[in-house]
Amino acid sequence: MALQNVIELGIDSVAHCIKVDDAAPGIEEGRNAGMWSVGLALSGNEFGKTWDEYQSMSADDTTQLRQQAANKLFTAGAHYVIGTLAELPDLIEKINIRLANGERP
């Protein structure tokens, strides 16, 4: 699906694409496609809680579940793991710097 999106959008370089996902299979898809793969540790499948459940959790429990989710996403091959999409713009800036320096995923 990720590569199909690249084709349909007419993007020339997959290395300039970022696949953001909340589950290990999506991270693997991005890696296999040659994209930067970014995992979501707080907002998604690997974290495994609803918004209401998240809001009622202690800080320690949240930290523990976030770390477990991040570990799964890194194990799947994520280049980066962020908490939520709110952190993505800053990460895109970092990836753009790496691209400008000739780095690729």
Buried (B, 14 or more C-beta within 10 A) or exposed (E): EBBEEBEEEEEEEBEBBBBBBBBBEBBBBBBEBBBBBBBBBBBBBBBEBEEEEBEEEEEEEBEEBBEBBBEBBBEBBBBBBBBEBEBBEEBEEEBEEEBEEEEEB
